[in-house]
């Protein structure tokens, strides 16, 4: 799969694309983390966070990729790892890489992304606590962009019932997210 095809597949939310992006990006992320006293588990976690940030960015309506996808993945990972090291009071020891160029992201942008990430974590936590039907409807409709008709078929309801249920679930979901102190202090 070419990088352009991979990028298009990521934009469409195809699972194979995420697996491919992971395979392409992980060796670079692993090398960065290990060169800076991180563990294999740190690299795996960082790669997951990187893919999460990548997905958020590629789904933005005006997002344009201005470099190779692998460079962009590496740059996201580098900036996330740098944030993690700063939070723990450590410095990035070895960021030189002959294989990758860097996209410079200023500290304000990193802090903003960290705050967004923390809000997304709260949202994911609330979603995981919701009932299975609500969680499935929200995930299918908002994240996978599945039509109401197809969701109705999946959950065994009419399209109108799914529409009403989706509305109620989202109302409940929003209330629970907003009520979390950790969401509002960001």
C-alpha positions as CSV (number, residue, x, y, z in Angstrom):
1,X,0.0,0.0,0.0
2,X,1.5,3.4,-1.0
3,X,1.6,6.2,1.6
4,X,-1.2,8.1,-0.4
5,X,-3.4,5.0,-0.3
6,X,-2.6,4.5,3.4
7,X,-3.5,8.1,4.1
8,X,-6.8,7.8,2.2
9,X,-7.6,4.6,4.1
10,X,-6.9,6.2,7.4
11,X,-9.2,9.1,6.5
12,X,-11.9,6.5,5.8
13,X,-11.3,4.8,9.1
14,X,-10.3,1.4,7.7
15,X,-8.9,-1.0,10.3
16,X,-6.3,-2.4,7.9
17,X,-4.9,1.1,7.5
18,X,-4.4,1.5,11.2
19,X,-2.6,-1.9,11.3
20,X,-0.4,-0.8,8.4
21,X,0.3,2.6,10.0
22,X,1.3,0.8,13.2
23,X,3.6,-1.6,11.3
24,X,5.3,1.3,9.5
25,X,5.6,3.6,12.4
26,X,6.4,1.3,15.3
27,X,10.0,0.6,14.4
28,X,10.8,4.3,14.3
29,X,8.9,5.0,17.5
30,X,10.5,2.0,19.2
31,X,14.0,3.3,18.3
32,X,13.2,6.8,19.6
33,X,11.8,5.5,22.9
34,X,14.6,3.0,23.5
35,X,17.2,5.6,22.7
36,X,15.7,7.7,25.5
37,X,15.6,5.2,28.3
38,X,12.0,4.0,27.5
39,X,10.7,0.5,27.6
40,X,9.1,-1.6,24.9
41,X,5.8,-1.0,26.7
42,X,6.4,2.8,26.6
43,X,7.0,2.5,22.8
44,X,3.7,0.5,22.4
45,X,1.8,3.0,24.5
46,X,3.3,5.9,22.6
47,X,2.5,4.3,19.3
48,X,-1.2,3.9,20.3
49,X,-1.3,7.6,21.5
50,X,0.3,8.6,18.2
51,X,-2.2,6.7,16.1
52,X,-5.0,8.3,18.2
53,X,-3.6,11.8,17.5
54,X,-3.1,10.9,13.8
55,X,-6.8,9.8,13.5
56,X,-8.0,13.0,15.2
57,X,-5.9,15.1,12.8
58,X,-6.8,13.3,9.5
59,X,-10.5,13.6,10.3
60,X,-10.3,17.4,10.5
61,X,-12.1,18.8,7.4
62,X,-9.3,21.0,6.3
63,X,-6.4,18.7,7.2
64,X,-3.7,18.5,4.5
65,X,-0.7,16.3,4.8
66,X,2.4,18.3,3.8
67,X,5.1,15.6,4.3
68,X,5.4,11.9,4.1
69,X,3.0,10.0,6.4
70,X,5.8,8.2,8.1
71,X,7.5,11.6,8.9
72,X,4.2,12.9,10.3
73,X,3.7,9.8,12.5
74,X,7.3,10.1,13.7
75,X,6.8,13.8,14.5
76,X,3.7,13.2,16.5
77,X,5.4,10.4,18.4
78,X,8.5,12.6,19.0
79,X,6.4,15.5,20.4
80,X,4.2,13.2,22.6
81,X,7.4,11.5,23.9
82,X,9.0,14.9,24.6
83,X,5.9,15.9,26.5
84,X,6.0,12.7,28.6
85,X,9.6,13.2,29.4
86,X,9.1,16.9,30.4
87,X,6.2,15.8,32.7
88,X,8.5,13.3,34.4
89,X,11.3,15.9,34.7
90,X,13.6,14.1,32.2
91,X,15.0,15.5,29.0
92,X,15.0,14.0,25.6
93,X,18.5,12.5,25.2
94,X,18.7,11.5,21.6
95,X,16.4,12.9,19.0
96,X,18.7,12.8,16.1
97,X,17.6,10.6,13.3
98,X,19.1,10.3,9.9
99,X,15.9,8.6,8.7
100,X,13.4,11.3,9.6
101,X,12.9,15.0,9.3
102,X,11.1,16.8,12.1
103,X,8.0,19.0,12.0
104,X,8.5,21.7,14.6
105,X,5.6,22.1,16.9
106,X,5.8,24.9,19.5
107,X,5.3,24.4,23.2
108,X,1.8,26.0,23.2
109,X,0.6,23.6,20.6
110,X,2.0,20.7,22.6
111,X,0.3,21.9,25.8
112,X,-3.0,22.4,23.9
113,X,-2.8,18.9,22.4
114,X,-2.1,17.5,25.8
115,X,-5.2,19.2,27.2
116,X,-7.2,17.9,24.3
117,X,-5.8,14.4,24.9
118,X,-6.8,14.5,28.6
119,X,-10.4,15.6,27.6
120,X,-10.5,12.7,25.1
121,X,-9.4,10.3,27.8
122,X,-12.3,11.5,30.0
123,X,-14.7,11.1,27.0
124,X,-13.4,7.6,26.3
125,X,-13.7,6.7,30.0
126,X,-17.4,7.8,30.1
127,X,-18.1,6.0,26.9
128,X,-16.7,2.8,28.2
129,X,-19.0,3.1,31.3
130,X,-22.2,3.5,29.2
131,X,-24.5,0.6,28.4
132,X,-23.6,-1.6,25.5
133,X,-26.4,-0.4,23.2
134,X,-25.6,3.3,23.7
135,X,-21.9,2.7,23.3
136,X,-22.4,0.7,20.1
137,X,-24.8,3.3,18.6
138,X,-22.4,6.2,19.5
139,X,-19.3,4.4,18.2
140,X,-21.0,3.3,15.0
141,X,-22.7,6.7,14.2
142,X,-20.1,9.2,15.3
143,X,-16.8,7.4,14.9
144,X,-17.4,4.9,12.2
145,X,-19.9,7.1,10.3
146,X,-22.3,4.2,9.9
147,X,-25.8,5.2,8.7
148,X,-28.8,5.0,11.1
149,X,-30.3,2.3,8.8
150,X,-27.3,0.1,9.1
151,X,-27.1,0.6,12.9
152,X,-30.8,-0.3,13.2
153,X,-30.1,-3.5,11.4
154,X,-27.1,-4.3,13.7
155,X,-28.9,-3.7,16.9
156,X,-32.3,-5.0,15.8
157,X,-34.3,-1.8,16.1
158,X,-36.1,0.4,13.6
159,X,-34.3,3.4,12.2
160,X,-36.6,5.8,14.1
161,X,-35.9,3.9,17.3
162,X,-32.2,4.2,16.7
163,X,-32.5,7.9,16.0
164,X,-34.4,8.5,19.3
165,X,-32.0,6.2,21.3
166,X,-29.0,7.9,19.8
167,X,-30.3,11.3,20.9
168,X,-31.0,10.0,24.4
169,X,-27.6,8.3,24.6
170,X,-25.8,11.4,23.4
171,X,-27.6,13.6,25.9
172,X,-26.7,11.3,28.7
173,X,-23.1,11.0,27.4
174,X,-22.6,14.8,27.2
175,X,-24.1,15.3,30.7
176,X,-21.7,12.7,32.2
177,X,-18.7,14.1,30.4
178,X,-19.4,17.7,31.4
179,X,-20.0,16.6,35.0
180,X,-16.5,15.2,35.4
181,X,-14.2,17.6,37.2
182,X,-11.2,16.4,35.2
183,X,-13.0,17.5,31.9
184,X,-13.9,21.0,33.1
185,X,-10.5,21.8,34.6
186,X,-8.7,21.5,31.3
